[in-house]
Amino acid sequence: MNAIPDDAALRRLAERVAQVLRTQGGMLATAESCTGGWIAKLVTDIDGSSAWFQGGAVTYSNALKQALLGVTATTLEHHGAVSRECALEMVAGALARLDATIAVAVTGIAGPSGGTPDKPVGTVWIAWQRRGGQALVEVFHFDGDRDAVRRQTVARALEGVQEILTA
């Protein structure tokens, strides 16, 4: 099991992302489900974030995933909200509808309930996409309680943004 990032570690990650976005003149957008806006909260805790953070959508319900991000009913019916397909549609929607240069989307099962044999608690899909680039998507199986799953999700989401921006 990886160490669960504490508040200070999450803050450092957000500050590193901020520095790269400032340097590049980029704008970040987020589409969050299982993290409930935690990524957006972290980045807006940084003074001056309006220069590089466009905004985010907390789309906890399937209805909002569809209305705000353009996730299709077909995707939700055939694959579910916690799926590769949903994460990809969420990140594409955030990138387009929130007019950003890079977006990250997270959808998962933080627990303690809601897991299934196919998608146990701790299953999280994260997708990243830079404007004009190919989307990247990855599934994670995080350990721990609800807070631990969410902290690991936020950390990995920000790490991915930094990796894409500095590649």
C-alpha positions as CSV (number, residue, x, y, z in Angstrom):
1,M,0.0,0.0,0.0
2,N,1.3,3.5,-0.9
3,A,1.4,6.1,1.8
4,I,-1.8,8.1,2.1
5,P,-1.0,11.7,1.2
6,D,-1.7,14.2,4.0
7,D,-2.9,17.7,3.5
8,A,0.7,19.1,3.2
9,A,1.6,16.6,0.5
10,L,-1.6,17.4,-1.5
11,R,-0.9,21.1,-1.1
12,R,2.7,20.6,-2.5
13,L,1.3,18.7,-5.5
14,A,-1.2,21.5,-6.2
15,E,1.5,24.1,-6.0
16,R,3.7,22.2,-8.4
17,V,0.8,22.0,-10.9
18,A,0.2,25.7,-10.4
19,Q,3.8,26.6,-11.2
20,V,3.8,24.6,-14.4
21,L,0.4,26.1,-15.5
22,R,1.6,29.6,-14.7
23,T,4.8,29.1,-16.7
24,Q,3.0,27.6,-19.7
25,G,0.0,30.0,-19.5
26,G,-2.4,27.0,-19.3
27,M,-5.8,26.7,-17.8
28,L,-6.9,23.6,-15.9
29,A,-10.5,22.3,-15.6
30,T,-11.7,19.5,-13.4
31,A,-14.6,17.0,-13.7
32,E,-15.0,15.3,-10.3
33,S,-17.3,12.6,-9.1
34,C,-15.9,10.5,-6.2
35,T,-13.7,13.4,-5.0
36,G,-16.6,15.8,-4.6
37,G,-14.7,18.9,-5.7
38,W,-11.5,18.2,-3.6
39,I,-9.2,18.8,-6.5
40,A,-10.9,22.1,-7.2
41,K,-10.7,23.1,-3.5
42,L,-7.0,22.3,-3.4
43,V,-6.1,24.4,-6.4
44,T,-8.3,27.3,-5.3
45,D,-6.6,27.3,-1.9
46,I,-3.6,28.7,-3.8
47,D,-3.6,32.5,-4.1
48,G,-3.9,33.7,-7.7
49,S,-5.4,30.4,-8.9
50,S,-7.8,32.3,-11.2
51,A,-4.9,32.9,-13.5
52,W,-4.6,29.1,-14.3
53,F,-7.7,27.4,-13.0
54,Q,-10.7,27.7,-15.2
55,G,-13.2,25.9,-12.9
56,G,-14.7,22.5,-12.3
57,A,-17.8,20.4,-12.4
58,V,-18.8,18.2,-9.5
59,T,-20.9,15.7,-11.3
60,Y,-21.8,13.2,-8.6
61,S,-25.1,12.1,-10.2
62,N,-25.4,10.4,-13.6
63,A,-27.9,13.1,-14.6
64,L,-25.3,15.9,-14.1
65,K,-22.6,13.8,-15.8
66,Q,-24.9,13.9,-18.8
67,A,-26.2,17.5,-18.5
68,L,-22.9,19.2,-17.7
69,L,-20.2,17.1,-19.3
70,G,-22.0,15.3,-22.2
71,V,-21.6,11.8,-20.9
72,T,-24.0,9.7,-23.0
73,A,-26.9,7.6,-21.5
74,T,-25.6,4.7,-23.6
75,T,-22.2,4.9,-21.8
76,L,-23.9,5.0,-18.4
77,E,-26.2,2.1,-19.3
78,H,-23.6,-0.2,-20.9
79,H,-20.5,0.6,-18.8
80,G,-21.7,2.5,-15.7
81,A,-20.4,5.7,-14.1
82,V,-17.3,4.0,-12.8
83,S,-15.8,3.0,-16.2
84,R,-13.1,3.9,-18.7
85,E,-15.7,5.1,-21.1
86,C,-17.3,7.4,-18.6
87,A,-14.0,8.9,-17.5
88,L,-13.1,9.6,-21.1
89,E,-16.4,11.3,-21.8
90,M,-16.1,13.3,-18.6
91,V,-12.6,14.6,-19.4
92,A,-13.6,15.5,-23.0
93,G,-16.6,17.3,-21.7
94,A,-14.6,19.3,-19.2
95,L,-12.0,20.3,-21.7
96,A,-14.6,21.5,-24.3
97,R,-17.3,22.9,-22.1
98,L,-15.0,24.6,-19.5
99,D,-12.7,26.0,-22.2
100,A,-9.5,24.8,-20.6
101,T,-6.1,23.8,-22.1
102,I,-5.9,20.7,-19.9
103,A,-8.5,18.7,-17.9
104,V,-8.7,15.9,-15.4
105,A,-11.7,13.7,-14.6
106,V,-12.2,11.3,-11.8
107,T,-15.0,8.7,-11.2
108,G,-14.9,5.9,-8.7
109,I,-16.1,4.1,-5.7
110,A,-14.7,5.6,-2.5
111,G,-16.8,3.4,-0.2
112,P,-17.4,2.1,2.3
113,S,-20.4,0.8,0.4
114,G,-21.2,0.7,-3.3
115,G,-18.6,-1.8,-4.4
116,T,-19.3,-4.9,-6.4
117,P,-17.2,-8.0,-7.3
118,D,-16.4,-6.4,-10.7
119,K,-15.9,-2.9,-9.2
120,P,-14.8,-3.1,-5.6
121,V,-14.5,-0.2,-3.3
122,G,-11.3,1.7,-4.2
123,T,-11.8,1.3,-8.0
124,V,-11.2,4.7,-9.6
125,W,-10.9,5.8,-13.2
126,I,-8.9,8.9,-13.9
127,A,-8.7,10.6,-17.3
128,W,-6.5,13.4,-18.5
129,Q,-6.5,15.3,-21.7
130,R,-4.6,18.3,-23.1
131,R,-6.3,20.4,-25.8
132,G,-5.4,19.0,-29.2
133,G,-4.0,15.8,-27.6
134,Q,-5.0,12.3,-27.0
135,A,-6.8,11.5,-23.8
136,L,-5.1,9.2,-21.3
137,V,-7.1,7.1,-18.9
138,E,-6.1,4.7,-16.2
139,V,-7.8,2.6,-13.6
140,F,-6.6,2.4,-10.0
141,H,-7.5,0.2,-7.1
142,F,-6.7,2.2,-4.0
143,D,-6.7,0.8,-0.5
144,G,-8.1,2.2,2.7
145,D,-11.2,3.9,3.9
146,R,-13.2,6.6,2.1
147,D,-10.9,9.4,3.0
148,A,-7.8,7.4,2.0
149,V,-9.3,6.4,-1.4
150,R,-10.2,10.0,-2.1
151,R,-6.8,11.4,-1.0
152,Q,-5.0,8.9,-3.3
153,T,-7.3,9.8,-6.1
154,V,-6.7,13.6,-5.7
155,A,-2.9,13.0,-5.5
156,R,-2.8,10.8,-8.6
157,A,-5.0,13.2,-10.6
158,L,-2.7,16.1,-9.9
159,E,0.4,14.0,-10.5
160,G,-1.0,13.1,-13.9
161,V,-1.7,16.7,-14.8
162,Q,1.9,17.6,-13.9
163,E,3.3,14.6,-15.9
164,I,1.3,15.6,-19.0
165,L,2.3,19.3,-18.7
166,T,6.0,18.4,-18.3
167,A,6.3,15.6,-20.8
